[in-house]
Amino acid sequence: MTQTTLLYNIGQLLTMDQQEGPVHGKAMNELDVKENYAVFIKDGKIEAIAPNDELADVKADEKIDCQGKLVTPGLVEPHTHLVFGGSREHEMALKQQGVPYLDILKQGGGILSTVRATRKATEEELYEKAMFHLNRMATYGITTVEAKSGYGMNHETELKQLRVAKKAGENHPLDLVSTFLGAHAITEEYKDDPDALLDDMAAMFNQIKDENLAEFVDIFTETGVFTVEQSRRYLQKAKDHGFDLKIHADEIDPLGGTQLAVELGAKTGDHLAVATDEGIKQLAGSDTIGVLLPGTIFYLGKGEFARARKMLEEGAAIAISTDFNPGSSVTENIQLIMSLAALKMKMTPEEIWHAVTVNAAHAINRGDVAGQIKKGRQADVVIWDAPNYMYIPYHYGVNHVNTVIKSGQKLYKRGDLLV
């Protein structure tokens, strides 16, 4: 049975469809804003986009008066650690005392604390927790989510996390893209032989492929974790197995992870807080997208935000993300991250909208289905309680979403999750 919806009286419409592929450099500051438009949705897809008067007489099962509000594509979240057990609020006091994250890690805290909780949790417990967080993400206007494993670092728990993510993706309205991050830290079992951990994680590649549990493989390239050389060897194995690549790169120390991401043709280099001039230059000359995570720097209190302006001036493509996780960025609020991108990385509103829609979609291989309002695309649309696109990063710390439409269905209406 055909189902139709008309969104009309849209104040500003961002379709984000000015070009094909990810948007680079100066082009990220160019935004096509359509005013007084309407969008017609049929059977879950965008059927027509036109000025109000051209669609005024169209018949629809439901007509939604947008009352001059902003309308955009559903937001895309390209870097989360969605599936995990427990929480780490007890570490906040250590952060307040100025204890560096790597020192917390050495004390058995940080990632290792979450590893213990995730290993202990049942699959059902992890699934219920993941669904809770996905529901909250939906209320903030997110319609597509990347989810990493990485809190097991043994076969049983990593597979448990990946299976939970797959089940969540099958049952939740949001679209999920899965990443295998078995190389997330060095556990006690492998503290004297990190290469053995990498070999153990690489031994899972065939099974992960066979069960279709992940599309990407990621690694934490950092002091005290994995070196550039170890990361290169591991990621090359992943690439040989047919996985696309991501790298936690140059987050704390500038080891050259950005350059490695470019060298290996990784889809993204993530964090990049301390990427060098050379790393940024190479990133800008490549197809690799920089995924910047200002919430992590804000939460850890490091004060060194990624040099977004330098990256954009050089011509790089940038996306931004919450880095939602239990230790270093405990928020599902992508709108807060948009404000941090403006205030701390000096990104313009135009650049920010590219970074949470079209570029974020390409960062997780969903550039052909998400991040744009375009005829024939699935209808992932957000109506905002805002008069214009500049208002969202300006008014920080609150939720501006009025309505979320996912694949043509109302998923969230201010105050009510409709799932």
VOPAGU-2260 file (C-alpha; in pm, 1 decimal, decimal comma):
REM VOPAGU-2260
SITE   aa  ch    i         X         Y         Z
SITE  MET   A    0       0,0       0,0       0,0
SITE  THR   A    1     141,8     333,8    -106,0
SITE  GLN   A    2     213,6     578,8     175,3
SITE  THR   A    3     279,6     945,8     107,5
SITE  THR   A    4     386,8    1242,3     319,1
SITE  LEU   A    5     424,0    1606,6     224,3
SITE  LEU   A    6     649,2    1838,9     422,4
SITE  TYR   A    7     554,1    2194,0     329,3
SITE  ASN   A    8     614,2    2550,4     443,4
SITE  ILE   A    9     982,7    2472,0     504,6
SITE  GLY   A   10    1171,1    2788,3     600,7
SITE  GLN   A   11    1518,1    2665,5     501,3
SITE  LEU   A   12    1589,4    2332,1     334,5
SITE  LEU   A   13    1939,0    2184,3     323,0
SITE  THR   A   14    1950,8    1904,5      67,6
SITE  MET   A   15    2332,9    1870,9      82,1
SITE  ASP   A   16    2333,8    1743,7    -276,8
SITE  GLN   A   17    2549,9    2007,8    -442,4
SITE  GLN   A   18    2798,5    1747,7    -564,0
SITE  GLU   A   19    2878,4    1380,1    -578,6
SITE  GLY   A   20    3127,0    1234,3    -333,6
SITE  PRO   A   21    3270,2    1385,2     -15,6
SITE  VAL   A   22    3311,5    1762,2      -6,5
SITE  HIS   A   23    3666,7    1896,0      35,8
SITE  GLY   A   24    3828,2    2211,5     166,4
SITE  LYS   A   25    3678,6    2544,6      64,9
SITE  ALA   A   26    3378,0    2375,4     -95,1
SITE  MET   A   27    3263,2    2274,2     254,3
SITE  ASN   A   28    3192,1    2642,4     318,8
SITE  GLU   A   29    2949,4    2661,4      26,4
SITE  LEU   A   30    2592,2    2569,7     113,8
SITE  ASP   A   31    2285,8    2564,3    -109,2
SITE  VAL   A   32    1997,5    2686,8     106,8
SITE  LYS   A   33    1649,7    2648,0     -44,1
SITE  GLU   A   34    1381,2    2869,7     107,9
SITE  ASN   A   35    1003,9    2821,1     110,9
SITE  TYR   A   36    1028,7    2466,6     -20,7
SITE  ALA   A   37     837,4    2141,3      13,8
SITE  VAL   A   38     944,4    1775,7      12,3
SITE  PHE   A   39     717,0    1492,7    -104,3
SITE  ILE   A   40     785,2    1144,3      31,0
SITE  LYS   A   41     642,7     829,1    -124,6
SITE  ASP   A   42     690,3     474,3       5,4
SITE  GLY   A   43     984,6     573,4     222,5
SITE  LYS   A   44    1174,9     759,9     -48,0
SITE  ILE   A   45    1211,1    1119,1    -161,3
SITE  GLU   A   46     972,1    1162,6    -453,1
SITE  ALA   A   47     996,5    1537,5    -518,0
SITE  ILE   A   48    1168,2    1854,0    -392,9
SITE  ALA   A   49    1021,3    2182,6    -513,9
SITE  PRO   A   50     905,1    2530,0    -410,8
SITE  ASN   A   51     591,4    2528,7    -194,8
SITE  ASP   A   52     359,1    2650,1    -468,5
SITE  GLU   A   53     463,2    2371,7    -706,8
SITE  LEU   A   54     360,8    2101,6    -458,4
SITE  ALA   A   55      69,6    2284,8    -297,2
SITE  ASP   A   56    -197,7    2070,0    -463,9
SITE  VAL   A   57     -28,0    1732,1    -428,1
SITE  LYS   A   58    -237,3    1469,0    -252,4
SITE  ALA   A   59     -72,1    1299,2      46,3
SITE  ASP   A   60    -176,7    1069,7     329,1
SITE  GLU   A   61     -16,1    1311,2     572,3
SITE  LYS   A   62      72,7    1675,4     532,7
SITE  ILE   A   63     314,2    1828,1     782,6
SITE  ASP   A   64     324,9    2206,3     811,1
SITE  CYS   A   65     688,3    2282,9     896,4
SITE  GLN   A   66     590,5    2636,4    1000,0
SITE  GLY   A   67     901,8    2797,1     857,1
SITE  LYS   A   68    1138,0    2561,9    1039,0
SITE  LEU   A   69    1475,2    2430,7     919,6
SITE  VAL   A   70    1470,3    2089,5     748,2
SITE  THR   A   71    1783,9    1882,7     680,3
SITE  PRO   A   72    1892,3    1527,2     605,3
SITE  GLY   A   73    1912,6    1289,1     898,5
SITE  LEU   A   74    2250,1    1326,1    1068,2
SITE  VAL   A   75    2517,0    1061,2    1023,5
SITE  GLU   A   76    2730,3     946,2    1318,4
SITE  PRO   A   77    3058,2     806,1    1175,5
SITE  HIS   A   78    3250,1     706,3    1492,4
SITE  THR   A   79    3097,0     543,8    1801,2
SITE  HIS   A   80    3182,1     269,8    2047,9
SITE  LEU   A   81    2817,2     174,7    2082,5
SITE  VAL   A   82    2836,0    -170,5    2240,3
SITE  PHE   A   83    2997,9    -184,0    2584,6
SITE  GLY   A   84    2936,1    -299,7    2937,6
SITE  GLY   A   85    2940,4     -90,0    3253,0
SITE  SER   A   86    3038,5     274,7    3290,6
SITE  ARG   A   87    3336,7     470,6    3423,0
SITE  GLU   A   88    3204,0     761,2    3627,7
SITE  HIS   A   89    3453,5     670,8    3901,9
SITE  GLU   A   90    3735,8     789,5    3673,3
SITE  MET   A   91    3607,1    1146,0    3661,3
SITE  ALA   A   92    3785,8    1230,3    3987,9
SITE  LEU   A   93    4116,1    1114,8    3836,3
SITE  LYS   A   94    4055,4    1333,0    3533,2
SITE  GLN   A   95    3981,2    1628,6    3760,9
SITE  GLN   A   96    4313,5    1570,0    3935,6
SITE  GLY   A   97    4488,0    1590,7    3600,6
SITE  VAL   A   98    4587,5    1225,1    3575,4
SITE  PRO   A   99    4665,7    1161,3    3204,8
SITE  TYR   A  100    4450,7     907,2    3025,4
SITE  LEU   A  101    4746,5     683,2    2944,4
SITE  ASP   A  102    4832,3     673,0    3316,3
SITE  ILE   A  103    4474,8     570,0    3399,0
SITE  LEU   A  104    4512,7     298,2    3138,6
SITE  LYS   A  105    4835,3     173,4    3300,6
SITE  GLN   A  106    4652,3     147,1    3633,1
SITE  GLY   A  107    4399,2     -93,2    3482,1
SITE  GLY   A  108    4139,3     173,7    3423,0
SITE  GLY   A  109    4028,6     330,6    3100,2
SITE  ILE   A  110    3961,6      84,4    2823,9
SITE  LEU   A  111    4070,8    -208,4    3040,1
SITE  SER   A  112    3795,5    -134,2    3292,9
SITE  THR   A  113    3536,1    -144,4    3016,9
SITE  VAL   A  114    3691,8    -461,8    2878,1
SITE  ARG   A  115    3628,7    -637,1    3208,6
SITE  ALA   A  116    3268,1    -516,0    3222,0
SITE  THR   A  117    3201,6    -607,6    2859,4
SITE  ARG   A  118    3349,6    -955,2    2896,1
SITE  LYS   A  119    3123,5   -1011,4    3197,0
SITE  ALA   A  120    2803,4    -879,8    3036,3
SITE  THR   A  121    2565,9   -1114,6    2857,1
SITE  GLU   A  122    2475,4   -1061,6    2495,0
SITE  GLU   A  123    2121,7    -967,7    2597,0
SITE  GLU   A  124    2248,2    -710,0    2846,8
SITE  LEU   A  125    2471,2    -551,7    2583,2
SITE  TYR   A  126    2187,9    -555,4    2330,5
SITE  GLU   A  127    1943,5    -378,5    2562,2
SITE  LYS   A  128    2206,7    -117,1    2647,1
SITE  ALA   A  129    2291,6     -57,7    2280,8
SITE  MET   A  130    1923,7     -16,9    2190,8
SITE  PHE   A  131    1884,2     238,4    2470,8
SITE  HIS   A  132    2171,9     445,7    2332,8
SITE  LEU   A  133    2042,3     416,4    1974,9
SITE  ASN   A  134    1703,6     545,8    2090,4
SITE  ARG   A  135    1873,6     845,6    2245,9
SITE  MET   A  136    2081,0     908,4    1932,3
SITE  ALA   A  137    1761,3     907,8    1728,4
SITE  THR   A  138    1616,4    1185,3    1942,6
SITE  TYR   A  139    1913,7    1405,9    1849,1
SITE  GLY   A  140    1846,6    1368,4    1476,3
SITE  ILE   A  141    2087,9    1083,7    1398,5
SITE  THR   A  142    1957,5     833,1    1145,5
SITE  THR   A  143    2274,1     637,2    1052,7
SITE  VAL   A  144    2537,4     514,7    1300,1
SITE  GLU   A  145    2879,1     348,4    1287,0
SITE  ALA   A  146    2940,2     106,5    1576,3
SITE  LYS   A  147    3278,9     -34,4    1678,7
SITE  SER   A  148    3369,3    -339,6    1881,7
SITE  GLY   A  149    3694,3    -325,6    2078,8
SITE  TYR   A  150    3603,7    -390,5    2441,5
SITE  GLY   A  151    3681,1    -761,0    2434,3
SITE  MET   A  152    4015,4    -817,5    2268,5
SITE  ASN   A  153    3947,3   -1187,3    2282,9
SITE  HIS   A  154    3752,4   -1391,6    2032,5
SITE  GLU   A  155    3446,7   -1454,5    2248,7
SITE  THR   A  156    3379,3   -1096,0    2351,6
SITE  GLU   A  157    3465,8    -930,8    2022,0
SITE  LEU   A  158    3227,9   -1164,2    1841,6
SITE  LYS   A  159    2967,7   -1096,6    2111,0
SITE  GLN   A  160    2994,8    -722,0    2052,0
SITE  LEU   A  161    2979,8    -757,5    1674,7
SITE  ARG   A  162    2677,2    -986,8    1693,6
SITE  VAL   A  163    2501,3    -743,8    1925,9
SITE  ALA   A  164    2565,6    -461,6    1678,4
SITE  LYS   A  165    2435,3    -674,1    1391,6
SITE  LYS   A  166    2120,2    -766,3    1585,9
SITE  ALA   A  167    2065,1    -402,3    1681,3
SITE  GLY   A  168    2101,5    -300,8    1318,6
SITE  GLU   A  169    1842,7    -558,0    1215,8
SITE  ASN   A  170    1590,4    -451,5    1480,4
SITE  HIS   A  171    1636,3     -77,7    1529,2
SITE  PRO   A  172    1507,9     173,9    1271,7
SITE  LEU   A  173    1847,9     347,4    1255,2
SITE  ASP   A  174    2094,0     211,1     999,6
SITE  LEU   A  175    2408,9      63,4    1154,5
SITE  VAL   A  176    2753,9      16,0    1002,0
SITE  SER   A  177    2987,7    -213,2    1194,8
SITE  THR   A  178    3362,6    -183,7    1255,8
SITE  PHE   A  179    3593,4    -444,4    1410,4
SITE  LEU   A  180    3826,4    -273,7    1659,1
SITE  GLY   A  181    3984,4    -576,2    1823,6
SITE  ALA   A  182    4316,9    -384,9    1824,2
SITE  HIS   A  183    4191,1    -123,8    2071,2
SITE  ALA   A  184    4434,0    -169,0    2360,8
SITE  ILE   A  185    4686,7    -414,2    2499,8
SITE  THR   A  186    4523,5    -636,7    2760,5
SITE  GLU   A  187    4696,1    -798,9    3056,8
SITE  GLU   A  188    4720,7   -1126,7    2868,2
SITE  TYR   A  189    4935,1    -964,7    2599,6
SITE  LYS   A  190    5119,2    -688,2    2784,7
SITE  ASP   A  191    5454,3    -852,9    2709,2
SITE  ASP   A  192    5370,7    -946,3    2349,1
SITE  PRO   A  193    5137,3    -700,7    2171,4
SITE  ASP   A  194    5221,4    -857,2    1835,3
SITE  ALA   A  195    5057,4   -1177,0    1956,3
SITE  LEU   A  196    4738,2    -982,0    2030,8
SITE  LEU   A  197    4737,6    -844,8    1678,0
SITE  ASP   A  198    4790,7   -1192,3    1534,7
SITE  ASP   A  199    4505,8   -1322,0    1751,1
SITE  MET   A  200    4272,0   -1049,2    1632,2
SITE  ALA   A  201    4373,8   -1097,8    1269,0
SITE  ALA   A  202    4289,3   -1465,7    1306,6
SITE  MET   A  203    3924,7   -1355,4    1338,2
SITE  PHE   A  204    3909,5   -1187,8     998,8
SITE  ASN   A  205    3776,5   -1489,4     810,2
SITE  GLN   A  206    3497,6   -1559,0    1058,3
SITE  ILE   A  207    3396,4   -1192,6    1071,4
SITE  LYS   A  208    3374,4   -1190,5     692,5
SITE  ASP   A  209    3185,6   -1519,7     679,0
SITE  GLU   A  210    2924,7   -1399,0     929,4
SITE  ASN   A  211    2909,5   -1048,9     776,2
SITE  LEU   A  212    2978,9    -893,7    1115,8
SITE  ALA   A  213    3188,2    -592,7    1011,8
SITE  GLU   A  214    3262,2    -380,9     709,2
SITE  PHE   A  215    3565,0    -196,4     849,8
SITE  VAL   A  216    3873,0    -283,1    1055,1
SITE  ASP   A  217    4018,5     -19,4    1288,1
SITE  ILE   A  218    4323,2       5,0    1517,8
SITE  PHE   A  219    4440,2     239,3    1794,1
SITE  THR   A  220    4778,1     369,0    1677,0
SITE  GLU   A  221    4920,4     545,6    1981,0
SITE  THR   A  222    5203,2     558,0    2233,8
SITE  GLY   A  223    5166,8     263,5    2469,9
SITE  VAL   A  224    4927,8      86,9    2236,7
SITE  PHE   A  225    5026,1      -1,3    1876,5
SITE  THR   A  226    5306,3     148,7    1671,2
SITE  VAL   A  227    5279,2     267,1    1313,4
SITE  GLU   A  228    5471,8     -41,6    1201,8
SITE  GLN   A  229    5243,1    -279,1    1391,2
SITE  SER   A  230    4938,3     -95,5    1260,0
SITE  ARG   A  231    5062,1    -113,4     900,9
SITE  ARG   A  232    5112,3    -489,3     919,0
SITE  TYR   A  233    4775,7    -551,7    1083,9
SITE  LEU   A  234    4574,9    -323,1     858,1
SITE  GLN   A  235    4737,2    -462,6     544,9
SITE  LYS   A  236    4614,7    -806,9     651,8
SITE  ALA   A  237    4267,4    -662,4     698,5
SITE  LYS   A  238    4280,2    -500,2     357,2
SITE  ASP   A  239    4390,7    -828,2     202,0
SITE  HIS   A  240    4081,8    -989,1     356,4
SITE  GLY   A  241    3857,9    -735,3     184,4
SITE  PHE   A  242    3788,1    -496,4     473,0
SITE  ASP   A  243    3787,0    -120,8     439,9
SITE  LEU   A  244    4014,4      54,1     687,5
SITE  LYS   A  245    3992,2     311,2     965,7
SITE  ILE   A  246    4264,7     429,7    1204,7
SITE  HIS   A  247    4252,6     593,4    1547,1
SITE  ALA   A  248    4538,5     821,9    1447,0
SITE  ASP   A  249    4745,4    1100,0    1605,7
SITE  GLU   A  250    4512,3    1145,8    1901,3
SITE  ILE   A  251    4763,6    1202,2    2182,2
SITE  ASP   A  252    5111,0    1180,3    2027,2
SITE  PRO   A  253    5196,8    1261,9    1662,4
SITE  LEU   A  254    5320,9     920,3    1556,2
SITE  GLY   A  255    5230,6     950,2    1189,5
SITE  GLY   A  256    4898,6     769,7    1195,0
SITE  THR   A  257    4753,1    1029,0     958,8
SITE  GLN   A  258    5018,7     950,9     699,6
SITE  LEU   A  259    4960,1     578,8     748,6
SITE  ALA   A  260    4587,7     621,6     684,4
SITE  VAL   A  261    4668,5     793,0     354,4
SITE  GLU   A  262    4936,6     537,9     263,3
SITE  LEU   A  263    4698,9     244,6     307,8
SITE  GLY   A  264    4403,8     417,0     142,9
SITE  ALA   A  265    4199,6     406,8     462,4
SITE  LYS   A  266    3847,8     540,8     435,9
SITE  THR   A  267    3912,5     760,0     740,5
SITE  GLY   A  268    4176,8     879,2     981,6
SITE  ASP   A  269    4001,3     950,6    1311,3
SITE  HIS   A  270    4089,6    1195,3    1592,9
SITE  LEU   A  271    4390,5    1367,0    1423,5
SITE  ALA   A  272    4420,0    1608,3    1719,2
SITE  VAL   A  273    4797,3    1631,1    1685,8
SITE  ALA   A  274    4837,3    1554,5    1315,2
SITE  THR   A  275    5152,5    1720,1    1180,3
SITE  ASP   A  276    5169,8    1967,6     894,2
SITE  GLU   A  277    5297,7    1688,3     671,6
SITE  GLY   A  278    5018,1    1457,8     781,1
SITE  ILE   A  279    4757,6    1723,1     707,2
SITE  LYS   A  280    4912,4    1792,8     367,2
SITE  GLN   A  281    4898,1    1425,0     277,4
SITE  LEU   A  282    4541,5    1395,1     406,8
SITE  ALA   A  283    4433,7    1690,1     191,5
SITE  GLY   A  284    4584,0    1529,2    -117,9
SITE  SER   A  285    4405,2    1200,2     -65,0
SITE  ASP   A  286    4060,6    1040,4     -64,6
SITE  THR   A  287    4087,8     968,2     308,3
SITE  ILE   A  288    3835,6    1161,4     519,8
SITE  GLY   A  289    3943,9    1315,1     848,8
SITE  VAL   A  290    3693,4    1234,0    1124,7
SITE  LEU   A  291    3742,3    1490,3    1401,7
SITE  LEU   A  292    3621,7    1426,4    1756,5
SITE  PRO   A  293    3621,4    1750,7    1957,3
SITE  GLY   A  294    3407,9    1598,0    2232,4
SITE  THR   A  295    3697,5    1372,4    2331,1
SITE  ILE   A  296    3939,8    1661,8    2368,3
SITE  PHE   A  297    3676,5    1859,2    2560,7
SITE  TYR   A  298    3600,4    1571,1    2798,8
SITE  LEU   A  299    3962,3    1475,7    2862,4
SITE  GLY   A  300    4059,5    1839,9    2911,8
SITE  LYS   A  301    4364,3    1816,8    2686,5
SITE  GLY   A  302    4307,9    2152,8    2521,1
SITE  GLU   A  303    4457,4    2054,5    2184,1
SITE  PHE   A  304    4171,8    2041,8    1938,1
SITE  ALA   A  305    4231,0    1913,1    1587,9
SITE  ARG   A  306    4344,7    2185,5    1347,8
SITE  ALA   A  307    4030,9    2184,5    1137,3
SITE  ARG   A  308    4106,9    2523,6     982,2
SITE  LYS   A  309    4448,9    2405,1     862,3
SITE  MET   A  310    4295,2    2089,0     720,3
SITE  LEU   A  311    4026,6    2281,9     536,0
SITE  GLU   A  312    4269,6    2538,8     400,7
SITE  GLU   A  313    4484,7    2256,7     265,4
SITE  GLY   A  314    4179,1    2099,3      99,8
SITE  ALA   A  315    4090,5    1800,4     319,5
SITE  ALA   A  316    3745,0    1645,9     355,3
SITE  ILE   A  317    3628,9    1651,8     718,1
SITE  ALA   A  318    3354,0    1481,5     915,9
SITE  ILE   A  319    3279,2    1519,7    1286,4
SITE  SER   A  320    3144,4    1275,7    1541,9
SITE  THR   A  321    3065,9    1230,8    1910,1
SITE  ASP   A  322    3309,4     939,0    1958,4
SITE  PHE   A  323    3039,5     813,4    2195,5
SITE  ASN   A  324    3211,5     583,2    2445,1
SITE  PRO   A  325    3213,9     525,2    2823,2
SITE  GLY   A  326    3551,4     678,6    2899,0
SITE  SER   A  327    3655,1     975,0    2688,6
SITE  SER   A  328    3337,4    1115,4    2529,3
SITE  VAL   A  329    3025,4    1016,3    2716,4
SITE  THR   A  330    2756,4    1177,4    2502,7
SITE  GLU   A  331    2514,8    1085,5    2226,5
SITE  ASN   A  332    2447,1    1455,1    2159,3
SITE  ILE   A  333    2586,9    1525,2    1813,8
SITE  GLN   A  334    2441,9    1876,1    1833,9
SITE  LEU   A  335    2675,9    1954,9    2124,1
SITE  ILE   A  336    2964,6    1833,1    1907,2
SITE  MET   A  337    2851,8    2069,5    1631,8
SITE  SER   A  338    2880,8    2355,6    1880,9
SITE  LEU   A  339    3227,8    2241,2    1990,8
SITE  ALA   A  340    3334,0    2225,9    1626,1
SITE  ALA   A  341    3232,3    2590,3    1592,3
SITE  LEU   A  342    3369,6    2717,7    1923,8
SITE  LYS   A  343    3687,0    2511,0    1955,9
SITE  MET   A  344    3784,3    2421,8    1598,7
SITE  LYS   A  345    3653,4    2743,2    1438,5
SITE  MET   A  346    3449,7    2561,5    1177,0
SITE  THR   A  347    3176,3    2761,2    1006,4
SITE  PRO   A  348    2812,1    2649,7    1022,8
SITE  GLU   A  349    2832,7    2559,8     653,5
SITE  GLU   A  350    3135,7    2337,3     711,5
SITE  ILE   A  351    2972,9    2176,8    1014,0
SITE  TRP   A  352    2660,3    2076,6     821,1
SITE  HIS   A  353    2873,8    1906,7     557,5
SITE  ALA   A  354    3064,8    1732,3     835,3
SITE  VAL   A  355    2755,6    1573,1     993,9
SITE  THR   A  356    2572,5    1479,9     673,8
SITE  VAL   A  357    2731,7    1408,6     336,9
SITE  ASN   A  358    3093,7    1372,7     451,5
SITE  ALA   A  359    2998,2    1163,7     754,2
SITE  ALA   A  360    2798,8     935,8     523,9
SITE  HIS   A  361    3096,5     887,4     292,0
SITE  ALA   A  362    3316,1     819,4     596,4
SITE  ILE   A  363    3121,7     497,5     653,8
SITE  ASN   A  364    3053,8     398,2     291,2
SITE  ARG   A  365    2697,0     525,2     296,9
SITE  GLY   A  366    2738,5     825,0      69,7
SITE  ASP   A  367    2492,9     676,4    -179,2
SITE  VAL   A  368    2206,6     632,2      68,6
SITE  ALA   A  369    2250,6     876,9     358,9
SITE  GLY   A  370    2344,3    1238,7     425,2
SITE  GLN   A  371    2139,2    1398,9     146,6
SITE  ILE   A  372    1779,0    1481,2      62,1
SITE  LYS   A  373    1765,5    1376,7    -299,3
SITE  LYS   A  374    1504,8    1230,4    -533,0
SITE  GLY   A  375    1513,5     852,2    -509,1
SITE  ARG   A  376    1701,1     843,0    -177,2
SITE  GLN   A  377    1551,7     693,1     136,9
SITE  ALA   A  378    1368,3     967,3     322,0
SITE  ASP   A  379    1584,4    1035,4     630,1
SITE  VAL   A  380    1476,8    1385,5     727,0
SITE  VAL   A  381    1491,1    1606,0    1037,4
SITE  ILE   A  382    1262,5    1898,6    1112,4
SITE  TRP   A  383    1429,4    2135,3    1359,3
SITE  ASP   A  384    1291,0    2380,3    1611,3
SITE  ALA   A  385    1515,8    2643,1    1458,2
SITE  PRO   A  386    1463,3    2919,4    1202,1
SITE  ASN   A  387    1788,0    2862,3    1013,5
SITE  TYR   A  388    2090,2    2632,9     985,7
SITE  MET   A  389    2321,0    2868,2    1178,4
SITE  TYR   A  390    2105,5    2843,3    1489,5
SITE  ILE   A  391    2191,1    2480,1    1577,9
SITE  PRO   A  392    2565,0    2521,9    1661,3
SITE  TYR   A  393    2491,6    2866,5    1808,7
SITE  HIS   A  394    2243,2    2756,8    2077,2
SITE  TYR   A  395    2444,5    2486,3    2248,3
SITE  GLY   A  396    2375,7    2207,8    2494,1
SITE  VAL   A  397    2008,3    2146,3    2415,6
SITE  ASN   A  398    1814,3    1931,6    2170,7
SITE  HIS   A  399    1670,6    2129,3    1878,4
SITE  VAL   A  400    1495,1    1836,6    1706,8
SITE  ASN   A  401    1125,3    1868,0    1641,1
SITE  THR   A  402    1065,0    1558,6    1425,9
SITE  VAL   A  403    1279,3    1275,5    1288,9
SITE  ILE   A  404    1160,0    1085,7     982,8
SITE  LYS   A  405    1344,2     762,5     908,0
SITE  SER   A  406    1282,3     593,9     571,9
SITE  GLY   A  407     960,4     790,2     540,9
SITE  GLN   A  408     826,6     694,1     885,9
SITE  LYS   A  409     799,7     926,7    1183,8
SITE  LEU   A  410    1054,3     794,3    1431,6
SITE  TYR   A  411    1059,2    1075,3    1684,6
SITE  LYS   A  412     834,3    1369,0    1758,2
SITE  ARG   A  413     949,6    1617,7    2020,9
SITE  GLY   A  414     911,8    1426,8    2345,8
SITE  ASP   A  415     806,0    1088,3    2206,4
SITE  LEU   A  416    1010,4     809,6    2047,8
SITE  LEU   A  417     787,2     625,1    1803,5
SITE  VAL   A  418     938,9     277,9    1768,7
